[in-house]
Amino acid sequence: MGWAMMRNSWETRATLLAVKSGSTWNHAHADAGTFLLMHKGSPLIIDSGTCNYGRPEYSTYYRQSVAHNVVLFDGDGQPKDQIDIGNKFRGSITNWFDGHGLRYIGADATGPVAHIARRNYRHFLWIGDVILIFDDIATHYDVRLDWLLHTKGEVKQEGASLIVQNQDASVLVSSLYPSDVKLEQRQGLAPDDPDQRVPYHAFVFGTRNGRQRAITAIDLNPAQRTRVECRAHDQDLEVVIQEPGETHRVYFDLRSIDGPYNMSSTISIGSWTTDAYLLALSHSDAEMDSREGISRFFLLDGSFLRHQESSVMESLSKASCLWNPRKPEVYTQSQRRLNLGLYLRDPTVQVRWNGVNAQGRYDQSSGLFHLQSFA
């Protein structure tokens, strides 16, 4: 099915994020890359559902991309006949992490829209009360992009943002990038009731030279909003999430995203250097400029991270890693054979690696703990 789900607890009023990116045929709708959100036990960002199979709207609307929280290309999603004949190239869930207070889901929704897109990636990064959605899109030619949002409850617009409220649960959905986004309200069909029309929304922007990145933030606590700021630099897009006493900085490497294959994806971020596709650093308000001051590292699809002359992560192949340098617990996703070094503050001979105790070697001179996998 290509589903990934994450929640912040197993309580009745928990928050749950669900992402779908898989095959399309019959009951599997044309919805690669869609997502749902329940908060405080109430649905806020929803799927349009279905209706009586004998109604024409079942195939013309409910099973089509427009009824889901996906990106449309010049008003079109997946080819409409995919629900009847299937799709050769399915979507997929590529990565997922849940540890040290950070959750991440990566979805590749390119295959089902390969007739128009060369890349249709969605990244969901959940830190504290903020869920960042990063869309990495490349098309064969320039198109209009419609970032769709179907909701349940009352919706109020604030500039380029929406407040969605259902009973006592609410979220703030804000477009951070690009800067020229237009917010439109459109008419769709109610879940299970094709005779009732209901509004949904679209953040509208376009590609430039066949490429675009979009960053959207969902704040789970609009009553006490987290400060979230997006900054565009020549080599990266930076998102800064500021919580009391702690700051989270997320970097999207534009050289990795947009550069040709014969060009290095290495970028410099102040005194940091990396080739990672995505990098997230968490630190206290005053401790950004040292590896010792970072309380959590998250690195997606990279082979190294260095601070000045000091190594923080070194790998002989691209890998994705999540770890707290103060705790001997490491999460990684990579190819089966992995030779990896990660910075840890304290010497140790054993860490918890993807839930299993693993032996390794600690290098006192570099502060790196070395892990190897030959599976």
Secondary structure by P-SEA (a helix, b strand, c coil): cbbbbbbcccccbbbbbbbbbcccccccccccccbbbbcccccccccccccccccccccccccccccccbbbccccccccccccccccbbbbbccccccccbbbbbbbccccccccccbbbbbbbbcccbbbbbbbbbcccbbbbbbbbbbccbbbbcccbbbbbcccbbbbbbbccccbbbbbbbbbbccccccbbbbbcccccccccccbbbbbbbbcccccccbbbbbbcccbbbbbbbcccbbbbbbbcccccccccccccccccccccccccbbbbbbccccccccccccbbbbcccccccccccccbbbcccccccccccccbbbbcccccccbbbbbcccccccccccbbbbbbbbccccbbbbbbcc
